[in-house]
């Protein structure tokens, strides 16, 4: 699973965000004509994605209860501090990991916008994502199975969901505006009846 990090670079991130935007635009255009089907599909995909995220983030790296509880509460702690003894390749890998943490929740935000179209999507999605990410970190702490509890994970997951929600909400708004019928002004009738 960690080998995915080796492929994260500017090009792959741009392609990922472009793909999410294209899919959100297609779903938004379809929502204008078939909202029920898009909502159902978004619910199914969101459920599958949440299961995938849970599997990726809660898989133990050691036997349960065998490792200590490591908590990193300082955002970017150790990564950018002046006394950091990281080699450039190590620093680059950690940055890739942080990008992956944000990207992992972009689909959550985008799909949530299609599931909850009536509620204020961006704020609700941000709050839900922060709660879900915090729950993941609490479970990692409770498992004590080689996972590190990190505030960066919560912040980056929430940022990713916010990004996905903003993309989908923008696409939904643009699609609704694009398909809205325009009024034509007719000349007043003149003459006899």
C-alpha positions in Angstrom: 0.0 0.0 0.0 2.8 2.4 0.9 4.2 2.1 -2.7 1.5 4.4 -3.9 3.4 7.2 -2.3 6.2 6.7 -4.8 3.9 7.8 -7.6 2.7 11.0 -6.0 4.1 14.1 -7.8 2.8 17.3 -9.3 1.5 15.6 -12.4 -0.3 12.8 -10.6 -2.0 15.2 -8.2 -3.0 17.5 -11.1 -4.5 14.5 -13.0 -6.3 13.3 -9.9 -7.9 16.7 -9.2 -8.8 17.0 -12.9 -10.4 13.6 -12.9 -12.4 14.4 -9.8 -13.5 17.7 -11.3 -14.5 16.0 -14.6 -16.5 13.3 -12.8 -18.1 15.9 -10.6 -19.1 18.0 -13.6 -20.6 14.9 -15.3 -22.5 13.9 -12.2 -23.7 17.5 -11.8 -25.0 17.7 -15.3 -26.7 14.3 -14.9 -28.2 15.5 -11.6 -30.2 18.1 -13.5 -32.1 15.4 -15.3 -31.9 12.4 -12.9 -31.1 13.5 -9.4 -32.5 10.4 -7.7 -30.1 8.0 -9.6 -27.1 10.3 -9.0 -27.9 10.5 -5.3 -28.2 6.7 -5.0 -25.0 6.1 -6.9 -23.2 8.7 -4.8 -24.4 7.0 -1.6 -23.1 3.6 -2.8 -19.8 5.0 -3.9 -19.4 7.0 -0.6 -20.1 3.8 1.4 -17.5 1.9 -0.6 -14.9 4.6 -0.3 -15.4 4.9 3.5 -14.8 1.2 3.8 -11.7 1.5 1.7 -10.4 4.4 3.8 -11.1 2.5 7.0 -9.2 -0.5 5.7 -6.3 1.6 4.7 -6.0 3.6 7.9 -6.9 1.0 10.5 -4.9 -2.0 9.2 -2.5 -2.8 12.0 1.2 -2.8 11.3 2.0 -4.8 14.4 0.0 -7.1 16.7 -2.7 -5.3 18.7 -1.5 -3.8 22.0 2.2 -4.5 21.3 3.3 -0.9 20.5 3.4 2.2 22.6 1.1 5.1 22.1 2.7 7.7 19.8 0.9 11.0 19.4 2.1 13.9 17.3 0.1 17.0 18.2 2.3 19.6 16.7 1.2 20.2 13.0 4.2 19.5 10.8 6.1 18.4 13.9 9.6 17.3 13.1 9.2 17.9 9.4 10.0 21.5 9.3 11.6 22.2 12.6 15.2 23.6 12.5 16.6 20.7 14.5 15.1 18.1 12.2 17.6 15.5 11.1 15.7 14.3 8.1 17.4 13.6 4.8 15.9 15.3 1.7 14.5 11.9 0.5 12.8 11.3 3.9 11.3 14.8 3.9 10.0 14.2 0.4 8.4 10.9 1.4 6.7 12.6 4.4 5.3 15.4 2.1 4.0 12.7 -0.3 2.3 11.0 2.6 0.7 14.2 3.6 -0.5 14.8 0.1 -1.9 11.2 0.1 -3.7 11.9 3.3 -5.4 14.9 1.8 -6.2 13.1 -1.5 -7.7 10.2 0.3 -10.6 12.4 1.5 -11.2 14.4 -1.7 -13.7 11.7 -2.9 -15.5 11.8 0.5 -16.1 15.5 0.1 -17.1 15.3 -3.6 -19.5 12.4 -3.0 -21.0 14.0 0.1 -21.9 17.0 -1.9 -24.1 14.8 -4.1 -25.5 12.8 -1.2 -26.5 15.9 0.8 -27.5 18.5 -1.8 -30.2 20.2 0.3 -28.0 20.9 3.4 -25.1 23.4 3.4 -22.7 20.9 1.8 -19.2 22.4 2.3 -19.7 23.1 6.1 -21.4 19.9 6.8 -18.8 17.9 4.9 -16.0 19.6 6.6 -17.5 18.9 10.1 -18.3 15.3 9.2 -14.8 14.7 7.8 -13.0 16.2 10.8 -15.1 14.0 13.0 -14.5 10.9 11.0 -10.8 11.6 10.8 -10.6 12.2 14.6 -12.4 8.9 15.1 -9.9 7.1 12.9 -7.0 8.6 15.0 -8.8 7.6 18.3 -9.2 4.0 17.0 -5.5 4.0 16.0 -4.6 5.1 19.5 -6.8 2.5 21.1 -5.5 -0.4 18.9 -1.8 0.3 19.8 -0.9 -1.7 16.7 2.0 0.4 15.3 0.0 3.3 14.0 0.9 6.9 14.9 -1.8 9.3 16.0 -1.0 12.5 14.1 -2.8 15.9 14.1 -1.6 16.3 10.5 -3.8 13.4 9.4 -6.9 15.2 10.8 -6.0 18.5 9.3 -5.1 17.1 5.9 -8.1 14.7 5.7 -10.4 17.6 6.5 -8.6 19.8 3.9 -9.0 17.0 1.3 -12.7 16.7 2.0 -13.2 20.4 1.9 -11.4 20.5 -1.5 -13.6 17.7 -2.8 -16.8 19.3 -1.5 -15.8 22.7 -3.0 -15.2 21.1 -6.4 -18.5 19.2 -6.4 -20.5 22.2 -5.1 -19.0 24.4 -7.7 -19.9 21.9 -10.4 -23.4 21.5 -9.1 -23.9 25.3 -9.1 -22.5 25.7 -12.5 -24.5 22.9 -14.0 -27.7 24.2 -12.5 -27.0 27.7 -13.9 -25.9 26.2 -17.3 -29.1 24.2 -17.7 -31.5 26.8 -16.3 -33.9 27.9 -19.1 -33.5 31.5 -20.1 -36.4 33.8 -20.5 -37.0 35.3 -23.9 -38.7 38.6 -24.2 -41.6 38.7 -26.6 -42.7 41.7 -28.3 -46.2 42.9 -27.1 -49.0 41.8 -29.3 -50.5 44.4 -31.5 -53.4 44.4 -33.7 -56.9 42.9 -33.6 -58.0 39.9 -31.8 
